[in-house]
Amino acid sequence: MELSVGAYTVPTDAPESDGTFHWDSTTMVVVEIASGLGYTYADASVAKLIESKLAPIVAEANVMDIPATFESMCRAVRNEGLRGSSMLAISAVDIALWDLKAKTLGVPVLDLLGAASDRVDVYGSGGFTSYSLERIAEQLGEWAEQGMRHVKMKVARDPSQDAPRLDAARKAIGDDVDLFVDANGAFQPKVALEWAQRYRAEWNVSWFEEPVVADDLDGLRLVREHAPRGLEIAGGEYGFVPDDFMRLIPVLDCLQADVTRCGGFTGMLRVGALCATHARDLSGHCAPAVTAHALAAIPATRHLEYFHDHVRIERLFFDGLPELQDGALVIDRSRPGLGLVFKRQDAERYRT
C-alpha cells in the first residue's frame, strides 16, 4: 500500500495562550493510504518520520491486519523511542489504516470498532488566557446556547487575573452549565489545592484539569485526595503508551486520552479497556472529527473536548464532519470510514 503524507500549518484566529504556553499557529500532519485518511497535530518533522520509518512498513502491510501492522510500526521506531513524535506518527498512520479498512468493507469506522453509541457528548474548550473578558463571555456563552452542558477555560498564567475571568465565564453560561478549568500544569501542588477550594466555592467549577505537571503523580494525588467534593481532577492527554495511563489511573478521577497521540484507534481501544478495568471514565482530548468514532465505541466514555483550534482546522480541511446536535457529536453511520473528505485544494495554501 502506498502512503503519502503532508504537513499543514494554520494560523490561529487570534493570539492564544494557556497556563504554561502560547502559540499563534497549529500544524496538522495528514496521512493518506489509498483512500484511507488519518492525521495528528504535531510538528512538521513528524511527516518526515512517517516517510522514513513507517511508509516501508505500510507498503508491505495487509489492511485487514491492523494490530500486526501496529506492532511492526512500534518495532520500527525502537531506537527513536515509543513516545513523543514516534507515537504521534504511528497514531496518524493507524487512523488512516482503520479508515481504509472500514471503507474497504463499506462500513463506518465506528461500526468496525464496535459501537457503544452513535453520539458523544462534547464540552466547548477555549477561554484562552490571552482572551479579553468580552471574548471569553462570547465564546463560552455561544457554546452554552448551542446546547453544550459543559465548557472549559484556561487558567493560571497569571492567577491574580483569574477571578474576573471566571466571573465573566460563569455569568455568560449561567448556573446550569458546568464550568471546567485547565491549568496546563502551571501550579505547584499546594497552590493548586488552594485554587481548587476557590474554584469550587466561588464559581462552582466541577473539573480541574492538569492542576500540576502531568508526570507529578504525588502532586496529582495530593490535589485529588484533598480537593473539595464535586471537583474532579483530570489529566492524561500527554499519555502515549498504556503504561502512561496505568500510572495516572490511581491519581485521577477521570482519565483523558488523545487518539492522535496514544496510538490511533488501536491505542485508544487499549486505553478504553484500562478504564473499564479500573472503573474510570474516559474523556477524549481534541481532534473531534476522529475522536468521536473512538469514544462512541468505548462504554467508559464520558465526553469529548470540542477544542476551538481543532474545530476550525477540521472545518477548513474536511467535509463530512460529525454533526453537532444538542451538545453532542453525532456520527453519520451511512458514510463509510471516517466519513471525511479531504479538501485538498483548500488545505494546499497551508502546506508547510
Residue pairs with C-beta under 8 A, 6 or more apart in sequence:
1 33
1 34
1 58
1 59
1 61
1 63
1 100
2 33
2 34
2 59
3 31
3 32
3 33
3 50
3 51
3 54
3 55
3 58
3 59
3 93
3 96
4 31
4 32
5 29
5 30
5 31
5 32
5 47
5 50
5 51
5 55
5 92
6 29
6 30
6 47
6 347
6 351
7 27
7 28
7 29
7 30
7 44
7 46
7 47
7 351
7 352
8 27
8 28
8 29
8 30
8 317
8 347
8 350
8 351
8 352
9 25
9 26
9 27
9 44
9 350
9 352
10 25
10 26
10 27
10 28
10 312
10 313
10 316
10 350
11 24
11 25
12 23
12 24
12 25
12 26
12 309
13 312
14 130
14 131
14 135
15 22
15 24
15 130
16 22
16 23
16 24
16 128
16 130
16 309
17 23
17 128
17 129
17 130
17 154
17 157
18 128
18 129
18 154
18 156
18 157
18 182
18 184
18 186
19 129
19 154
19 155
19 156
19 157
19 182
19 183
19 184
19 185
19 186
19 187
20 156
20 157
20 184
20 185
20 186
21 184
22 130
26 41
26 309
26 310
26 313
27 41
27 42
27 43
27 44
27 352
28 39
28 40
28 41
28 313
28 317
29 39
29 40
29 41
29 42
29 44
29 46
29 47
29 50
29 88
29 89
29 92
30 37
30 38
30 39
30 92
30 317
30 342
30 347
31 37
31 38
31 39
31 50
31 92
31 93
31 95
31 96
32 38
32 96
32 342
33 58
33 63
33 93
33 96
33 97
33 100
34 100
35 99
35 100
35 103
35 337
36 63
36 96
36 97
36 98
36 99
36 100
36 101
36 103
36 337
37 95
37 96
37 99
37 337
37 338
37 340
37 342
38 91
38 92
38 93
38 94
38 95
38 96
38 97
38 98
38 99
38 264
38 290
39 92
39 95
39 260
39 287
39 290
40 46
40 88
40 89
40 91
40 92
40 95
40 260
40 261
40 287
41 260
41 286
41 287
41 310
42 85
42 88
42 89
42 92
42 260
43 85
44 352
45 85
46 85
46 88
46 89
46 92
49 77
49 80
49 85
49 86
49 89
50 89
50 92
50 93
53 73
53 76
53 77
53 80
53 86
53 89
54 73
54 76
54 77
54 89
54 90
54 93
56 76
57 69
57 72
57 73
57 76
58 69
58 93
58 97
61 68
61 69
61 72
61 97
62 68
62 69
63 97
63 100
63 101
63 104
64 101
66 94
66 97
66 98
66 101
66 266
67 266
69 94
69 97
70 90
70 94
70 263
70 264
70 266
70 267
73 90
73 93
73 94
74 82
74 90
77 86
77 89
77 90
80 86
82 240
82 241
83 240
83 241
83 244
84 240
87 240
87 241
87 261
87 262
87 263
87 267
88 260
88 261
90 263
90 264
90 267
91 259
91 260
91 261
91 262
91 263
91 264
91 267
92 260
92 264
93 264
94 263
94 264
94 265
94 266
94 267
95 259
95 260
95 264
95 265
95 290
95 338
97 264
98 109
98 112
98 113
98 264
98 265
98 266
99 109
99 337
99 338
99 340
100 337
101 112
102 108
102 109
102 111
102 112
102 336
102 337
102 338
103 336
103 337
105 112
105 336
106 336
107 336
108 293
108 331
108 332
108 333
108 334
108 335
108 336
108 337
108 338
108 339
109 265
109 293
109 337
109 338
110 118
110 293
110 296
110 297
110 331
110 333
111 333
113 265
113 269
113 293
113 294
113 297
114 297
115 296
115 297
115 333
116 296
116 297
116 298
116 299
116 301
117 296
117 301
118 296
118 330
118 331
118 333
119 296
119 325
119 328
119 329
119 330
119 331
120 284
120 291
120 292
120 295
120 296
120 301
120 303
120 304
120 328
120 329
121 149
121 150
121 302
121 303
121 304
121 327
121 328
122 148
122 288
122 303
122 304
122 305
122 306
122 324
122 327
122 328
122 329
123 148
123 149
123 150
123 151
123 152
123 178
123 180
123 303
123 304
123 305
123 306
124 139
124 140
124 142
124 143
124 144
124 146
124 148
124 150
124 151
124 152
124 306
124 308
125 151
125 152
125 182
125 286
125 305
125 306
125 307
125 308
126 139
126 140
126 152
126 153
126 154
126 307
126 308
127 136
127 139
127 140
127 151
127 152
127 153
127 154
127 165
127 169
128 153
128 154
129 154
129 155
129 156
129 157
129 158
129 161
129 165
131 139
133 164
133 165
133 168
134 168
136 153
136 165
136 168
136 169
136 172
137 168
137 169
137 171
137 172
138 172
139 308
140 151
140 153
140 169
140 172
140 173
141 172
141 173
143 151
143 173
143 306
144 151
144 172
144 173
144 174
144 177
146 324
146 327
147 325
147 326
147 327
148 177
148 306
148 327
149 177
149 178
149 327
150 177
150 178
150 179
150 180
150 206
150 207
150 303
151 169
151 173
151 177
151 178
151 179
151 180
152 179
152 180
152 181
152 182
152 207
152 209
152 305
153 165
153 166
153 169
153 179
153 180
153 181
153 182
154 181
154 182
154 183
154 184
155 162
155 165
155 166
155 181
155 182
155 183
155 186
155 195
156 162
156 183
156 184
156 186
156 187
156 195
157 186
159 195
163 202
166 179
166 181
166 199
166 202
166 203
166 205
167 203
169 179
169 203
170 179
170 203
170 204
173 179
175 204
178 206
178 207
179 203
179 204
179 205
179 206
179 207
180 205
180 206
180 207
180 208
180 209
181 199
181 205
181 207
181 208
181 209
182 209
182 210
183 192
183 195
183 208
183 209
183 210
183 211
183 212
184 209
184 210
185 210
185 211
185 212
185 213
185 214
185 216
187 195
187 211
187 212
188 212
188 219
189 211
189 212
189 216
189 218
189 219
189 222
189 223
190 222
192 208
192 211
192 212
192 219
192 223
193 211
193 222
193 223
193 226
193 227
195 208
195 211
196 208
196 211
196 223
196 226
196 227
196 228
196 231
197 228
199 205
199 208
199 231
200 206
200 227
200 228
200 230
200 231
201 228
205 231
206 230
206 231
206 232
207 231
207 232
207 234
207 254
208 223
208 227
208 231
208 232
208 233
208 234
209 233
209 234
209 235
209 256
210 234
210 235
210 237
211 219
211 220
211 223
211 233
212 219
212 220
212 223
213 219
214 235
214 236
214 237
214 238
217 247
217 248
217 251
220 233
220 235
220 248
220 251
220 252
221 250
221 251
223 233
224 233
224 251
224 252
224 253
227 233
232 253
232 254
233 251
233 252
233 253
233 254
234 252
234 253
234 254
234 255
234 256
234 283
235 248
235 252
235 255
235 256
236 244
236 245
236 248
236 252
236 255
236 256
236 257
236 285
237 256
237 257
237 258
237 261
237 285
237 286
238 244
238 258
238 261
239 245
239 248
239 256
239 257
239 258
239 261
239 262
239 271
240 261
240 262
240 263
241 262
241 263
241 267
242 267
242 270
242 271
242 274
245 255
245 257
245 262
245 271
245 274
246 274
248 255
249 255
249 274
249 275
249 278
249 280
252 280
253 280
254 280
254 281
254 282
254 283
254 302
255 271
255 274
255 275
255 280
255 281
255 282
255 283
256 282
256 283
256 284
256 285
256 305
257 268
257 271
257 282
257 283
257 284
257 285
258 284
258 285
258 286
258 287
258 291
259 265
259 267
259 268
259 284
259 287
259 290
259 291
259 294
260 286
260 287
260 290
260 291
261 285
262 268
262 271
263 270
265 293
265 294
268 291
268 294
268 295
268 298
269 294
269 297
269 298
271 282
272 282
272 294
272 297
272 298
272 299
272 300
272 301
274 280
275 281
275 282
275 298
275 300
276 298
276 299
276 300
280 300
281 300
281 301
281 302
282 295
282 298
282 300
282 301
282 302
283 301
283 302
283 303
283 304
283 305
284 291
284 292
284 294
284 295
284 301
284 303
284 304
284 305
285 291
285 305
286 305
286 307
286 310
287 307
287 310
287 314
288 304
288 305
288 306
288 307
288 310
288 311
288 314
288 321
288 322
288 329
289 314
289 318
289 321
289 322
289 338
289 340
290 338
291 304
292 304
292 322
292 329
292 331
293 331
293 338
295 301
295 304
296 331
304 329
306 324
306 329
314 321
315 321
316 343
316 346
316 347
316 350
317 342
317 343
317 346
317 347
318 340
318 341
318 342
318 343
319 340
319 341
319 343
320 332
320 335
320 338
320 339
320 340
320 341
321 339
321 340
322 329
322 330
322 331
322 332
322 339
323 329
323 330
323 332
324 330
331 339
332 339
